[in-house]
Amino acid sequence: MTNKTYSIFGAGAAGLYTAWRLLNGKPKNAKGKAKQLTAGDTLELYDWGKYDFSKKHPGTREPGARVCTWHYQDNKEKSYLELGGMRYAEYDKKTGGHLLVTTVIKQLGLDNYSRIFNESNDQLLFLRNRNMFLTEISPGDPAPYNISGGGAGQSPYEGFSIVQNLATTSQYPSTRKEWCDFNNTGKIIEAQPESSVFQKGDKAKDIGYWNLMYDQLGPEGYQYTADANGYSSNVINWNSAVAFNSNNEFAPGNQYKTLTLGYSAMFTALFAAIEELAKEKGINFRYYPDTRLHSVLDKKGMVHFKTGTRKNPWQPSAEKTCDAAWLAMPRNAIELVAEATRYQPNDGLDVLNDQRVKLYLEAAVMQPSYKIGLFFNEPWWKTATYSPRLTSLTVNDDALKGLADLKWPAAYLKKMKTTKKQDGTFLVYNVVFDSADAIVAAVEQCVGARLDARQLGELLTTTKQLDSIGPAFTDTPIRMAVYFGDNALNQSSEKVYGMLASYDDEYFTTFWRELEEGVKEDWTIPMSDDLQPLIGPRKASPAMVKMLRKQLAEMHFGPGSDPALVPEPLEARYMDWSLPPFNAGYHAWAAHYDICDVMQKIRKPSQLIKGADANIFIVGEAYSNDQAWVEGAYCTSESVLNEFFDIEPIVDNPDYPFICS
Ligand SMILES: Cc1cc2nc3c(=O)[nH]c(=O)nc-3n(C[C@H](O)[C@H](O)[C@H](O)COP(=O)(O)OP(=O)(O)OC[C@H]3O[C@@H](n4cnc5c(N)ncnc54)[C@H](O)[C@@H]3O)c2cc1C
């Protein structure tokens, strides 16, 4: 019996998850057993970048590829910012969430580090040169948009509901399974006036979301929704069926979690688990950082590939082979491999350049994004004229333990942990309240008694979370500001306060890019060779910092405010997610595709070629049911292992299809 080699290209979320599950997955049957790696077999992990996984495997930035935690002075004891992915939705049977991320965090023992991300219910807004808070917008005090029918006096999230209500009801779709079904079958269900471009019966999947919003909301209604929800990527011309579901996730009040160690810690832990499992099982784990997949072909059932080095990524090295290859990378990175493969001596099956494969690869729209982080020696935003409302009080397990130590009646604690509202969600437990009045009212309702003065004080102290996050939204190029604050692990060290000073997606990446170089500097690296996101957060130029301070001053102190109101930061760095190899922070499904079919077939693209069967797999966020989330990367990876490698699902939950079918 010859030994097997499985090769994974990409050490981001999908690549690491695949390696981990290849090592710890249980085979479903004899076929699965035969495909399993055993002692003497080889598992290879390649990445174009070099992430800082451990002392033995150091790198230029924290792990996670499109997740990238940045600690002040690169010191893990100090405060941090997230310059890539930053949060997850903890899974709950009733309310849903990210099942696989929640599972991974538990299985890796990271749940002790999980904490509320603290989204504000009352965001600070700076729109059309006016400062306001979300809850202040009313018919008497409308937002500065000229919308007929009083639209500017309503919440900007109303725009999302108006378009979604064209095709959904309060009953359908509600589960993950039903949303998968809706991706193909969802239609406009109400008759529309003759003047509407889109009419009853038109399929949501065949309508661009921007087109639909313009048709329904008009130019000003569209602009209000687009500006005030912070994410331009939510309102591009993507597949309306998917947009309805995804945009629900961004409504204020939805709560997320993150890790106190920084989100990159999940990938450090995954890498360590892979090394340990491989050692335990006698499997040769070979990790090749700074090495890129150059081109790939299938030749008679074996995968033949060439790699390039970090120094010379575009030139191929010697050919290698493996039994199965995973391209755990996003669309742009795959298309770069396809481009090189096209010009190789083609004596095999060039899967990636097949016309149907190319068409399906184009189903994921690339969404560039840009994040700039600043660290300050004071949380100046807390005393600004327009200070973001970040108060957050939560009865979580820690708070319940604190109250138990303070000898609160056991019956109260039980009720606080278990009482649910009519809709099945908790009345108090893990709910984030943004004022003392709100949490006190809910707790009193829950325990059925008035709290005395001592209890009131104890409740407010034990439930107080970090006064951080936000975010605040604006139509200026900073788009979103996220207040991370002092989140250092070592709370006795010097106080440093982090702020994601700009989180822009889509439209303003070029605004910031021109400020990467100083005012007396010319470009020295072509954009196509600028691997900044792989190298790590890059120092911001003085011009970029000044521009940020100017816009932050307007947002927090009023129009025309002096940039000097915002202090000079201690450190300033950016991540430009419009650069290679990603060319996108995340992806969105294009309209006019049967995306369920794309998800199914692109995982093993030879399925799209008549008579072909090549062990080349594509996994990752880009072609998933949870685009823009790590969950999507894990789910596509899990589905490939379940279906093509006969590994038992990591969790058996029939209501949670990993991808749509
Ligand atoms: C600004 C921003 C905010 C986000 N917010 C969140 C969030 O809050 N929560 C969340 O869950 N998700 C978020 N995401 C999305 C999340 O980060 C991604 O969905 C996820 O990290 C994608 O993982 P992946 O494995 O699919 O791909 P990637 O992370 O892109 O990994 C691909 C890997 O492949 C490597 N590679 C590329 N080409 C080659 C090659 N030819 N050979 C070898 N290696 C190669 C790359 O170097 C990279 O390491 C955010 C992303 C960004 C950028």
The ligand as an SDF file (V2000), in Angstrom:
LIG
                    3D

 53 58  0  0  0  0  0  0  0  0999 V2000
  -12.3310   43.7070    7.0010 C   0  0  0  0  0  0  0  0  0  0  0  0
  -12.9140   42.3560    7.2400 C   0  0  0  0  0  0  0  0  0  0  0  0
  -13.8900   42.1630    8.2110 C   0  0  0  0  0  0  0  0  0  0  0  0
  -14.4220   40.9130    8.4340 C   0  0  0  0  0  0  0  0  0  0  0  0
  -15.2730   40.7100    9.4800 N   0  0  0  0  0  0  0  0  0  0  0  0
  -15.5720   39.4430    9.8600 C   0  0  0  0  0  0  0  0  0  0  0  0
  -16.1430   39.1700   11.1150 C   0  0  0  0  0  0  0  0  0  0  0  0
  -16.3550   40.0620   11.9300 O   0  0  0  0  0  0  0  0  0  0  0  0
  -16.4310   37.8710   11.4240 N   0  0  0  0  0  0  0  0  0  0  0  0
  -16.1550   36.8480   10.5750 C   0  0  0  0  0  0  0  0  0  0  0  0
  -16.4460   35.6900   10.9020 O   0  0  0  0  0  0  0  0  0  0  0  0
  -15.5830   37.0890    9.3930 N   0  0  0  0  0  0  0  0  0  0  0  0
  -15.2560   38.3420    9.0300 C   0  0  0  0  0  0  0  0  0  0  0  0
  -14.5870   38.5780    7.8770 N   0  0  0  0  0  0  0  0  0  0  0  0
  -14.4550   37.4930    6.9120 C   0  0  0  0  0  0  0  0  0  0  0  0
  -13.4410   36.4250    7.3270 C   0  0  0  0  0  0  0  0  0  0  0  0
  -12.2590   37.0460    7.7070 O   0  0  0  0  0  0  0  0  0  0  0  0
  -13.2550   35.5060    6.1540 C   0  0  0  0  0  0  0  0  0  0  0  0
  -14.5070   34.9990    5.7670 O   0  0  0  0  0  0  0  0  0  0  0  0
  -12.3770   34.2950    6.4510 C   0  0  0  0  0  0  0  0  0  0  0  0
  -11.2570   34.6570    7.1950 O   0  0  0  0  0  0  0  0  0  0  0  0
  -11.9890   33.6710    5.1350 C   0  0  0  0  0  0  0  0  0  0  0  0
  -11.2420   32.5080    5.3260 O   0  0  0  0  0  0  0  0  0  0  0  0
  -10.7900   31.6520    4.0600 P   0  0  0  0  0  0  0  0  0  0  0  0
  -10.0130   30.5110    4.5870 O   0  0  0  0  0  0  0  0  0  0  0  0
  -11.9390   31.3900    3.1890 O   0  0  0  0  0  0  0  0  0  0  0  0
   -9.8280   32.5850    3.1980 O   0  0  0  0  0  0  0  0  0  0  0  0
   -8.5790   33.4670    3.5740 P   0  0  0  0  0  0  0  0  0  0  0  0
   -8.6540   33.9390    4.9440 O   0  0  0  0  0  0  0  0  0  0  0  0
   -8.5070   34.4790    2.4860 O   0  0  0  0  0  0  0  0  0  0  0  0
   -7.3390   32.4900    3.4530 O   0  0  0  0  0  0  0  0  0  0  0  0
   -6.7600   32.1720    2.2190 C   0  0  0  0  0  0  0  0  0  0  0  0
   -5.2920   31.8540    2.4020 C   0  0  0  0  0  0  0  0  0  0  0  0
   -4.7960   31.4100    1.1520 O   0  0  0  0  0  0  0  0  0  0  0  0
   -3.4950   31.9240    0.9690 C   0  0  0  0  0  0  0  0  0  0  0  0
   -3.2030   31.9010   -0.4660 N   0  0  0  0  0  0  0  0  0  0  0  0
   -3.7020   32.6820   -1.4470 C   0  0  0  0  0  0  0  0  0  0  0  0
   -3.2250   32.2920   -2.6310 N   0  0  0  0  0  0  0  0  0  0  0  0
   -2.4130   31.2430   -2.3950 C   0  0  0  0  0  0  0  0  0  0  0  0
   -1.6500   30.3970   -3.2320 C   0  0  0  0  0  0  0  0  0  0  0  0
   -1.6360   30.5330   -4.5680 N   0  0  0  0  0  0  0  0  0  0  0  0
   -0.9220   29.4080   -2.6590 N   0  0  0  0  0  0  0  0  0  0  0  0
   -0.9240   29.2230   -1.2810 C   0  0  0  0  0  0  0  0  0  0  0  0
   -1.6400   30.0150   -0.4630 N   0  0  0  0  0  0  0  0  0  0  0  0
   -2.3860   30.9920   -1.0140 C   0  0  0  0  0  0  0  0  0  0  0  0
   -3.5570   33.3040    1.5640 C   0  0  0  0  0  0  0  0  0  0  0  0
   -2.2760   33.7720    1.8760 O   0  0  0  0  0  0  0  0  0  0  0  0
   -4.4410   33.0500    2.7880 C   0  0  0  0  0  0  0  0  0  0  0  0
   -3.6620   32.7370    3.9030 O   0  0  0  0  0  0  0  0  0  0  0  0
  -14.0160   39.8290    7.6320 C   0  0  0  0  0  0  0  0  0  0  0  0
  -13.0390   40.0150    6.6620 C   0  0  0  0  0  0  0  0  0  0  0  0
  -12.4710   41.2570    6.4820 C   0  0  0  0  0  0  0  0  0  0  0  0
  -11.3680   41.4210    5.4920 C   0  0  0  0  0  0  0  0  0  0  0  0
  1  2  1  0
  2  3  1  0
  2 52  2  0
  3  4  2  0
  4  5  1  0
  4 50  1  0
  5  6  2  0
  6  7  1  0
  6 13  1  0
  7  8  2  0
  7  9  1  0
  9 10  1  0
 10 11  2  0
 10 12  1  0
 12 13  2  0
 13 14  1  0
 14 15  1  0
 14 50  1  0
 15 16  1  0
 16 17  1  0
 16 18  1  0
 18 19  1  0
 18 20  1  0
 20 21  1  0
 20 22  1  0
 22 23  1  0
 23 24  1  0
 24 25  2  0
 24 26  1  0
 24 27  1  0
 27 28  1  0
 28 29  2  0
 28 30  1  0
 28 31  1  0
 31 32  1  0
 32 33  1  0
 33 34  1  0
 33 48  1  0
 34 35  1  0
 35 36  1  0
 35 46  1  0
 36 37  1  0
 36 45  1  0
 37 38  2  0
 38 39  1  0
 39 40  1  0
 39 45  2  0
 40 41  1  0
 40 42  2  0
 42 43  1  0
 43 44  2  0
 44 45  1  0
 46 47  1  0
 46 48  1  0
 48 49  1  0
 50 51  2  0
 51 52  1  0
 52 53  1  0
M  END
$$$$
